[in-house]
Amino acid sequence: MEAIIKTEDLKKVYIMGDTKVYALNGVSVDIQKNEYVALMGPSGSGKSTLMNLLGCLDTPTMGNYILNGTNVSTLDDSELASIRNKEIGFVFQTFNLMPRTTALENVALPLIYAGIKKSVREERAEEVLTLVGLQDRMDHKPNELSGGQRQRVAIARALVNNPSIILADEPTGNLDTKTSIEIMQIFEKIHNAGNTVILVTHEPDISEHAHRIIRLRDGVVETDVLNENIKSFDLV
């Protein structure tokens, strides 16, 4: 099976005066379609840099990144933006919602960039908001929603373009335990529906929901193991 994500000796180098700082120093990983992967590592390990590269928010200094058969390592900014909108759905810790627009409008926003007509945008946005359990909150603005509801809107927005990959950066970092469990249940549903899910987290109890755990340290892969003790996040 061809990997949906394949990195070959990825390096990201920053020049600090006369010093070269290797945020990534030769990362090679393959992620298959419909895998559920947690990226972990301490501050400075390179996990955020790797997330930015996997999400096509940045390009490597050296090495190759093959995303769904396309080498995106040398694409320019407009090409990266196009492939991001098509292939990747992002979920951020801070939600990144537009404050003056409704949940429905927030979710439909990526479809505007994709050139989808309004009636189709609204129908698709309603569909994914229903999927995350917010069918009765579509007309609410972010300040009228709880933290968990805002994260559900962010997840719906990530799903609206039917992306190949869901990339979630600390998606439970601002949430209480009960709400975190509810959000992880949604990610499990997304994975079960066939999506590839990559979860960036520093929380061991959250990472144990993934089927594979990749740990980075000092810009390299320290361990890459299958999770033999996958946790269930069922609500009591």
PyMOL commands that set and color helices and strands:
alter all, ss='L'
color gray80, all
select helices_A, chain A and resi 47-54+77-87+103-113+118-131+142-144+147-159+177-192+204-207
alter helices_A, ss='H'
color red, helices_A
select strands_A, chain A and resi 5-16+19-27+30-31+36-40+62-67+70-71+88-92+165-169+196-200+212-217+220-226
alter strands_A, ss='S'
color yellow, strands_A
deselect
rebuild
show_as cartoon
